[in-house]
């Protein structure tokens, strides 16, 4: 694991993982209830959905979910007014 971008983007992580060659790790298939439960139990939140991103033989094309979990310390957010 290492910072995704130098400088102002160094708070975002970039990691590599090894999975079985028949698996896809960068997306969570929207019909994979077990994986979604695991991710949400680890405090990942669904940020968005990529329509038809995964070709599942039994269900044709299904959506994939983009998940995110912040590793930043909990701090109050301030707007432009200060």
Secondary structure, 3 states (H helix, E strand, C coil): CEECCCHHHCCCEECCCCCCCCCCCCCEECCCHHHHHHHHHCCCEEEEEEEEEEEECCCEEEEEEEEECCCCCCCCCCCCCC
